[in-house]
Amino acid sequence: MARTRRGPVAPAVLTAEELPAIVEAIQQAGAFSFDVETRGNVDRHPDVLDKIEKEWQEKLATLKTTHQGTLDRSRQAIVDRWAGELALDEHRNEVFWIGIAIDGQSWAIPMGHPNGEVLIKEMRGDGHTTPPKGFRDILKSGKESTAKKKYFIPAVFSEPPQQLTTDVVFAALEEVFLDDDIVKVNQNIKFDCKSVAKYLGGRLPTGLYVDPQDLMHIVNENLINYKLQTVLKETFDFDPYHRVGKLGKTITTEAFSAATTYVHYDARWAWLTYKHWWRRIAKIEGLYTTLQLDSACMRPVAQMEYNGIAVNKREMLRFGQELDVDLNRVIMDIGLHAPPGFNPGSVQQKQRYLFGPKKDENGKATGNLGLKPTKWTDTKQPSVDDEALRAQMGKHPIIDYIIEYQELSKMKSTYVTGLEPLLHPIKGQRNLGKLHPSFHFHRTTTGRFSSSDPNLQNIPRDGRMRALFVAEPGDSLIDADYSQIEMRLMAMYSQDPALLRIFREGIDVHTGTAAVILKKAFEDITPDERQLFGKTPNFLMGYGGQARRLQMAVRAEGGNITFDEAQFIVDGYNNGYAGLTDWKESVIRFGRRYGYVETLGGRRRRVPDINMRGSTKEEWKARSRAERQAINAVIQGTAAEICKRALVELDKVLEWPKCRMVLQVHDEIVTAVPTDEAGLWLPQIEKSMGNGVVLDANGTVNEGVELVVEAHFAGSWYDAKG
């Protein structure tokens, strides 16, 4: 059980006269931790009020009750949910607390906390008690009902103290927030910096950003989550919130004194975590280099998120209608093979129909297919996710249709239905909305970004999807993409003669791989051979994939090969790229010796399973997975470092806000620039991303490999992608 300790208790800052001393203390410290508490006010956003009313009318049509109290609670639940979403919207939330901490000092500054101290505690009923008088339903007779029911009666508070306004507070703090030489520290720092930008004239805080969750991720990338309490448990082995709790979600309904204490805690513990891990990371060169790169990159990424990218709402709705047509077609195709009433959206029905026995215990046909599962869920049920279904391709026609249905359904729910609520209005543009995806430093084990709202890393290949992302009037989008960066890194690391020749002579890498496997001249490779013997194995074999996985990958692309044919390709790849094969083995040996592998920049990927004996099937699978992870981490992690450095360099040269980064997905960066200047910016962007730079592992290899950046501009992401 985690140990507990009592943290600091300090008063709130309530007068403007206290602010100059805080600013001076921060300037002397050269760094500070800060944390904001935010809330949402639906009344200030007409578009949100329209959405609430629409949602309420739809809900009202389903309610059978006419009791006013029930109706009021139902509508208030919708309002509260939207208020909660606005509180997490950095562009439209309201900051009403800010906590600040440095060595030995912390401050909590309220700017409109609604409550004083508790006069009457809140009351809750779980359905087994009768509400107090005055809070009961009224019967037709006019009397109060004595029925037992769930209820909630808010606490009654005294008047809150007089507090400072955001104008006064941020006018005083502006000089430290916009000081390049002062380090800013906070858990989930990008959110807080974007939240305060609206009080700094739309400018993000400048200088170096340091996030404790990123520090923790650099030290241990295998944690389940990186919430502050998890980080504190890993760092100090105790929970400082054991007395007051984590009040962030309920702070608007907390007493003033409780909120004050909580704000002190958040800022101070983020500061202490930063001090703890920075000192330890700084002692290890590779990890310190990783930390410096992540911290330098964090503000440009926050700016990219804040910039956002325009989405064509009219085309998005039309795309949704096209998907509906596609879905109906697939449902009809499924109906030709499945039993009546089969729902392709039901996990249980798919599990039963695909993997249930063909006959019951009495020998009677069930109508099920009786396929053999290749993957299981955590609850020991046959998996029906995309990977599991693709492993079944070719065994029954319905498999292809179910896969297509799932892809279309996900596309509709994520990029049409799910996208619309995320869009911000653009003034004067009825058909455009602004999307602000979030990019995360700590949600992958390799150091690559993940993204949410929406997840652009898994954006479908369907060109109609990327075509929805467009430039704003007067602008064009420049899409700059690293050409074959991972294969180039493999060539650089391995010094494989065949791979080096391919890149030295400018040969298409997939054509080159097919030629190596088939032992044919490059010019004799057909398009089909390029796909089967080049592109598919390049995406799989570089990371240690074997024949069975290659066979599944070919099936996923609509092809079909036998196991022996797949093994022929695997052997041809390993023998043709013998230098690469040897290098992969050297990475695995390094991992077995040290328990981790390193990227070019020094980021570590810990792979404890790599030393499993493999005496059982489970151990063998875990060890094989760890071996693939080790190779993948070196290549993808190094590629991620190159992309992060590109973001830092681009941030230096782009003339914001005229020119601005709007997306980073895999190995490409999308920038918005004035259309009449696109031709001028294109070569500058390519140069800043490292076009022509020779990768040589810091001079430790014999022959370097040149980075190639290909950039194009157009009015949409799809057209700019080329």
ZILIN-V364114 format. One record per residue. N is the residue number from 1. BURIAL is b if it has 9 or more other ideal C-beta (glycine too) atoms within 8 Angstrom, else e. D_CENTER is the distance of its C-alpha to the mean C-alpha in Angstrom with 2 decimals. Layout:
# ZILIN-V364114
N|BURIAL|D_CENTER + N|BURIAL|D_CENTER
This chain:
# ZILIN-V364114
1|e|31.39 + 2|e|29.69 + 3|e|32.23 + 4|e|32.19 + 5|e|33.46 + 6|e|34.26 + 7|b|32.38 + 8|e|33.66 + 9|e|35.14 + 10|e|35.89 + 11|e|36.84 + 12|b|34.96 + 13|b|35.66 + 14|b|37.69 + 15|e|39.71 + 16|e|39.08 + 17|e|41.54 + 18|b|39.12 + 19|b|36.40 + 20|e|38.20 + 21|e|38.58 + 22|b|34.84 + 23|b|34.18 + 24|e|36.87 + 25|b|35.54 + 26|b|32.06 + 27|b|33.75 + 28|e|35.84 + 29|b|32.96 + 30|e|30.92 + 31|b|27.65 + 32|b|26.47 + 33|b|23.83 + 34|b|23.07 + 35|b|21.31 + 36|b|21.54 + 37|b|21.99 + 38|b|21.36 + 39|b|22.76 + 40|b|22.88 + 41|b|26.19 + 42|b|26.37 + 43|e|29.89 + 44|e|28.75 + 45|b|26.67 + 46|e|28.93 + 47|e|26.26 + 48|b|24.72 + 49|b|28.28 + 50|e|28.86 + 51|b|25.87 + 52|b|27.13 + 53|e|30.61 + 54|e|29.60 + 55|b|27.67 + 56|b|30.65 + 57|e|33.17 + 58|e|31.39 + 59|b|31.28 + 60|b|34.89 + 61|e|36.11 + 62|e|35.06 + 63|b|36.65 + 64|e|40.17 + 65|e|41.04 + 66|e|42.80 + 67|e|42.69 + 68|e|41.61 + 69|e|39.96 + 70|b|37.75 + 71|b|36.93 + 72|e|36.10 + 73|e|33.76 + 74|b|31.99 + 75|b|31.48 + 76|e|30.48 + 77|e|27.72 + 78|b|26.20 + 79|b|26.77 + 80|e|25.25 + 81|e|22.03 + 82|b|21.72 + 83|b|22.72 + 84|b|19.95 + 85|b|17.37 + 86|b|19.16 + 87|b|19.02 + 88|b|15.22 + 89|b|15.68 + 90|b|16.28 + 91|b|18.64 + 92|b|20.80 + 93|b|20.78 + 94|b|23.79 + 95|b|23.90 + 96|b|26.81 + 97|b|26.58 + 98|b|25.75 + 99|b|26.31 + 100|b|27.28 + 101|b|28.25 + 102|b|29.98 + 103|e|32.26 + 104|e|34.54 + 105|e|33.74 + 106|b|31.35 + 107|b|31.63 + 108|b|30.38 + 109|b|30.95 + 110|b|31.02 + 111|b|31.04 + 112|b|31.98 + 113|b|31.45 + 114|e|33.31 + 115|b|35.08 + 116|b|37.84 + 117|b|38.89 + 118|e|39.22 + 119|e|42.62 + 120|e|42.07 + 121|e|39.30 + 122|e|37.06 + 123|e|38.29 + 124|e|36.46 + 125|b|38.06 + 126|e|36.61 + 127|e|38.96 + 128|e|41.89 + 129|e|43.50 + 130|b|45.16 + 131|b|43.69 + 132|e|45.98 + 133|e|48.54 + 134|e|47.29 + 135|e|43.92 + 136|b|45.32 + 137|b|45.47 + 138|e|48.75 + 139|e|50.88 + 140|e|53.05 + 141|e|55.99 + 142|e|54.45 + 143|e|54.02 + 144|e|50.85 + 145|e|49.33 + 146|e|49.38 + 147|e|46.80 + 148|e|44.16 + 149|b|40.61 + 150|e|37.20 + 151|b|37.18 + 152|e|35.52 + 153|b|37.60 + 154|e|35.80 + 155|b|37.21 + 156|e|39.68 + 157|b|39.20 + 158|e|41.53 + 159|e|40.97 + 160|b|38.32 + 161|e|39.64 + 162|e|39.77 + 163|b|36.55 + 164|b|35.51 + 165|e|33.72 + 166|b|30.47 + 167|e|32.70 + 168|b|34.82 + 169|b|32.13 + 170|b|29.88 + 171|e|33.00 + 172|b|33.93 + 173|b|30.56 + 174|b|29.83 + 175|e|31.70 + 176|b|29.57 + 177|b|26.22 + 178|b|27.33 + 179|b|29.00 + 180|e|27.47 + 181|e|29.19 + 182|b|27.79 + 183|b|24.69 + 184|b|22.21 + 185|b|20.67 + 186|b|18.43 + 187|b|15.89 + 188|e|12.65 + 189|b|14.90 + 190|b|13.05 + 191|b|13.31 + 192|b|16.95 + 193|b|17.87 + 194|b|16.78 + 195|b|18.61 + 196|b|21.76 + 197|b|21.77 + 198|e|23.63 + 199|e|26.37 + 200|b|26.65 + 201|e|27.52 + 202|e|24.00 + 203|e|23.63 + 204|b|20.82 + 205|b|22.28 + 206|b|23.32 + 207|b|23.72 + 208|e|21.70 + 209|b|18.64 + 210|b|18.33 + 211|b|15.80 + 212|b|17.20 + 213|b|14.00 + 214|b|13.63 + 215|b|17.36 + 216|b|17.10 + 217|b|14.47 + 218|b|16.93 + 219|b|19.68 + 220|e|18.18 + 221|b|14.99 + 222|e|16.02 + 223|b|15.73 + 224|e|14.44 + 225|e|12.63 + 226|b|13.00 + 227|e|14.44 + 228|b|17.50 + 229|b|19.95 + 230|b|18.58 + 231|b|18.71 + 232|b|22.19 + 233|b|23.37 + 234|b|22.51 + 235|b|24.03 + 236|b|27.09 + 237|e|27.44 + 238|b|27.98 + 239|b|26.57 + 240|b|27.83 + 241|b|26.92 + 242|e|29.45 + 243|e|31.89 + 244|e|29.96 + 245|e|26.81 + 246|e|23.28 + 247|b|24.35 + 248|e|21.36 + 249|e|21.11 + 250|e|24.91 + 251|b|26.03 + 252|e|27.67 + 253|e|30.00 + 254|b|30.82 + 255|b|34.02 + 256|b|34.14 + 257|e|35.06 + 258|b|32.27 + 259|b|29.66 + 260|b|31.26 + 261|b|31.07 + 262|b|27.43 + 263|b|26.47 + 264|b|28.53 + 265|b|26.83 + 266|b|23.23 + 267|b|24.24 + 268|b|26.63 + 269|b|24.63 + 270|b|21.71 + 271|b|24.56 + 272|b|26.21 + 273|b|23.12 + 274|b|22.63 + 275|b|26.34 + 276|b|26.35 + 277|b|23.64 + 278|b|24.38 + 279|e|27.95 + 280|b|27.15 + 281|b|24.61 + 282|e|27.11 + 283|e|29.64 + 284|b|27.77 + 285|e|27.76 + 286|b|24.85 + 287|b|22.51 + 288|b|23.82 + 289|b|23.18 + 290|b|19.54 + 291|b|19.33 + 292|e|21.17 + 293|b|18.93 + 294|b|15.66 + 295|b|17.57 + 296|b|19.13 + 297|b|15.92 + 298|b|14.16 + 299|b|16.42 + 300|b|16.24 + 301|b|12.46 + 302|b|13.16 + 303|b|15.98 + 304|b|14.09 + 305|b|11.85 + 306|b|15.21 + 307|b|17.01 + 308|b|15.08 + 309|b|16.43 + 310|b|19.15 + 311|b|19.18 + 312|b|22.58 + 313|b|23.01 + 314|e|26.31 + 315|b|25.06 + 316|b|22.09 + 317|b|24.72 + 318|e|26.93 + 319|b|24.22 + 320|b|23.76 + 321|e|27.53 + 322|b|27.55 + 323|b|25.02 + 324|b|27.31 + 325|e|30.20 + 326|b|28.42 + 327|b|27.49 + 328|e|31.11 + 329|e|32.41 + 330|b|30.39 + 331|b|31.46 + 332|e|35.02 + 333|b|34.66 + 334|b|33.32 + 335|e|36.30 + 336|e|38.68 + 337|b|37.65 + 338|b|36.38 + 339|e|38.67 + 340|e|39.26 + 341|e|36.63 + 342|b|33.87 + 343|e|30.43 + 344|b|27.81 + 345|e|25.09 + 346|e|26.54 + 347|e|25.23 + 348|e|28.55 + 349|b|30.68 + 350|b|28.96 + 351|b|29.38 + 352|b|33.00 + 353|b|33.97 + 354|b|32.43 + 355|b|33.16 + 356|b|35.91 + 357|e|39.41 + 358|e|41.63 + 359|e|44.49 + 360|e|44.85 + 361|e|47.05 + 362|e|50.09 + 363|e|49.44 + 364|e|48.57 + 365|e|45.97 + 366|b|42.70 + 367|e|41.26 + 368|b|38.19 + 369|b|37.28 + 370|e|37.29 + 371|b|34.69 + 372|e|33.80 + 373|b|30.20 + 374|e|28.30 + 375|b|25.36 + 376|e|25.35 + 377|e|23.10 + 378|e|23.07 + 379|e|25.99 + 380|e|27.96 + 381|e|27.79 + 382|b|27.54 + 383|b|24.00 + 384|b|23.65 + 385|e|20.13 + 386|e|19.91 + 387|b|20.79 + 388|b|23.65 + 389|b|25.07 + 390|b|25.06 + 391|b|27.11 + 392|b|29.66 + 393|b|30.05 + 394|e|33.73 + 395|e|34.99 + 396|e|35.25 + 397|e|34.70 + 398|b|32.64 + 399|b|29.76 + 400|e|28.95 + 401|b|29.18 + 402|b|26.91 + 403|b|24.21 + 404|b|24.69 + 405|b|24.66 + 406|b|21.34 + 407|b|19.76 + 408|b|21.40 + 409|b|20.57 + 410|e|16.82 + 411|b|17.11 + 412|b|19.18 + 413|e|17.16 + 414|b|13.73 + 415|b|15.09 + 416|b|18.33 + 417|e|18.81 + 418|b|15.23 + 419|b|14.98 + 420|b|18.26 + 421|e|17.56 + 422|b|14.69 + 423|b|17.22 + 424|b|19.22 + 425|e|22.84 + 426|b|24.17 + 427|e|27.69 + 428|e|30.32 + 429|b|28.04 + 430|e|28.44 + 431|e|26.77 + 432|b|23.67 + 433|b|20.67 + 434|b|18.07 + 435|b|14.34 + 436|b|12.05 + 437|b|8.36 + 438|b|6.16 + 439|b|5.22 + 440|b|4.97 + 441|b|8.28 + 442|b|8.78 + 443|e|6.72 + 444|e|8.85 + 445|e|12.60 + 446|b|13.57 + 447|b|12.07 + 448|b|10.14 + 449|b|6.95 + 450|b|3.78 + 451|b|2.70 + 452|e|3.99 + 453|e|7.74 + 454|b|8.06 + 455|b|6.19 + 456|b|8.36 + 457|b|8.26 + 458|e|10.39 + 459|b|12.41 + 460|e|15.95 + 461|e|18.74 + 462|e|20.80 + 463|e|21.85 + 464|b|22.31 + 465|b|18.60 + 466|b|18.14 + 467|b|21.47 + 468|b|20.11 + 469|b|18.34 + 470|b|21.38 + 471|b|22.97 + 472|b|24.58 + 473|e|28.41 + 474|e|29.96 + 475|b|26.91 + 476|b|25.77 + 477|b|22.51 + 478|b|22.76 + 479|b|20.59 + 480|b|21.08 + 481|b|20.23 + 482|b|21.20 + 483|e|23.77 + 484|b|23.51 + 485|b|21.96 + 486|b|21.42 + 487|b|24.95 + 488|b|26.34 + 489|b|24.92 + 490|b|26.53 + 491|b|29.74 + 492|b|29.63 + 493|b|29.05 + 494|b|31.44 + 495|b|34.12 + 496|b|34.84 + 497|e|37.75 + 498|b|36.81 + 499|b|33.22 + 500|b|34.54 + 501|b|37.17 + 502|b|34.74 + 503|b|32.78 + 504|e|35.99 + 505|e|37.71 + 506|e|34.83 + 507|b|34.97 + 508|e|32.20 + 509|b|30.36 + 510|b|30.23 + 511|b|33.90 + 512|b|34.66 + 513|b|33.12 + 514|b|35.05 + 515|b|38.17 + 516|b|37.70 + 517|b|37.34 + 518|b|40.15 + 519|e|42.25 + 520|e|42.92 + 521|e|43.14 + 522|b|40.01 + 523|e|41.86 + 524|e|42.83 + 525|b|39.34 + 526|e|38.83 + 527|e|35.60 + 528|e|35.41 + 529|b|35.97 + 530|b|33.29 + 531|b|30.74 + 532|b|32.01 + 533|b|33.17 + 534|b|30.86 + 535|b|27.44 + 536|b|26.65 + 537|b|27.82 + 538|b|26.21 + 539|e|22.72 + 540|b|23.76 + 541|b|26.67 + 542|b|25.36 + 543|b|23.36 + 544|b|26.31 + 545|b|26.13 + 546|e|29.45 + 547|b|31.64 + 548|e|30.32 + 549|b|26.71 + 550|b|28.13 + 551|b|30.21 + 552|b|27.25 + 553|b|25.35 + 554|b|28.48 + 555|b|28.81 + 556|e|25.28 + 557|e|26.43 + 558|e|29.54 + 559|e|31.91 + 560|e|33.88 + 561|b|35.33 + 562|e|37.21 + 563|e|36.23 + 564|e|39.04 + 565|e|37.81 + 566|b|34.31 + 567|b|36.01 + 568|e|38.04 + 569|b|34.95 + 570|b|33.42 + 571|e|36.76 + 572|b|37.20 + 573|b|33.81 + 574|b|34.42 + 575|e|38.01 + 576|b|37.45 + 577|b|34.74 + 578|b|36.55 + 579|b|35.36 + 580|b|31.70 + 581|b|32.63 + 582|b|34.37 + 583|b|31.47 + 584|b|29.08 + 585|e|31.74 + 586|e|31.94 + 587|b|28.23 + 588|b|28.76 + 589|e|31.90 + 590|b|30.17 + 591|b|27.54 + 592|e|30.40 + 593|e|32.30 + 594|e|29.74 + 595|b|27.08 + 596|b|24.37 + 597|b|23.88 + 598|b|23.03 + 599|b|21.51 + 600|e|23.79 + 601|b|22.50 + 602|b|22.92 + 603|b|19.50 + 604|b|20.38 + 605|b|19.16 + 606|b|21.24 + 607|b|22.64 + 608|e|25.25 + 609|b|25.88 + 610|b|27.22 + 611|e|30.58 + 612|b|31.09 + 613|e|34.57 + 614|e|33.63 + 615|e|36.69 + 616|e|34.96 + 617|e|32.84 + 618|e|29.85 + 619|b|30.34 + 620|b|30.77 + 621|e|27.51 + 622|b|25.66 + 623|b|27.41 + 624|b|26.79 + 625|b|23.05 + 626|b|23.12 + 627|b|25.14 + 628|b|22.70 + 629|b|19.81 + 630|b|22.07 + 631|b|22.79 + 632|b|19.27 + 633|b|18.10 + 634|b|20.91 + 635|b|20.34 + 636|b|16.60 + 637|b|16.37 + 638|b|19.21 + 639|b|17.81 + 640|b|14.65 + 641|b|17.21 + 642|b|19.12 + 643|b|16.29 + 644|b|15.60 + 645|b|19.37 + 646|b|19.52 + 647|b|17.25 + 648|b|19.60 + 649|b|22.64 + 650|b|21.70 + 651|b|21.15 + 652|e|24.70 + 653|e|26.39 + 654|b|24.87 + 655|e|27.02 + 656|e|24.66 + 657|e|24.65 + 658|e|26.69 + 659|b|24.35 + 660|b|20.63 + 661|b|17.46 + 662|b|15.28 + 663|b|12.67 + 664|b|11.69 + 665|b|10.96 + 666|e|12.23 + 667|e|15.64 + 668|b|16.21 + 669|b|16.14 + 670|b|17.29 + 671|b|19.66 + 672|b|21.81 + 673|b|25.45 + 674|b|28.79 + 675|b|30.20 + 676|e|33.50 + 677|b|31.89 + 678|b|29.45 + 679|e|31.99 + 680|e|32.33 + 681|b|28.68 + 682|b|27.82 + 683|e|29.72 + 684|b|28.54 + 685|b|24.88 + 686|b|25.79 + 687|b|27.74 + 688|b|25.10 + 689|b|22.66 + 690|b|25.46 + 691|b|27.34 + 692|e|30.41 + 693|e|29.41 + 694|e|30.74 + 695|b|28.58 + 696|b|31.05 + 697|b|29.34 + 698|e|30.97 + 699|e|34.34 + 700|e|34.50 + 701|b|34.78 + 702|e|37.74 + 703|e|36.20 + 704|e|33.10 + 705|b|30.88 + 706|b|30.17 + 707|b|26.74 + 708|b|26.84 + 709|b|24.75 + 710|b|25.49 + 711|b|24.92 + 712|b|26.07 + 713|b|26.09 + 714|b|26.51 + 715|e|25.85 + 716|b|22.77 + 717|b|19.83 + 718|b|21.58 + 719|b|24.90 + 720|b|23.65 + 721|b|21.99 + 722|e|25.57
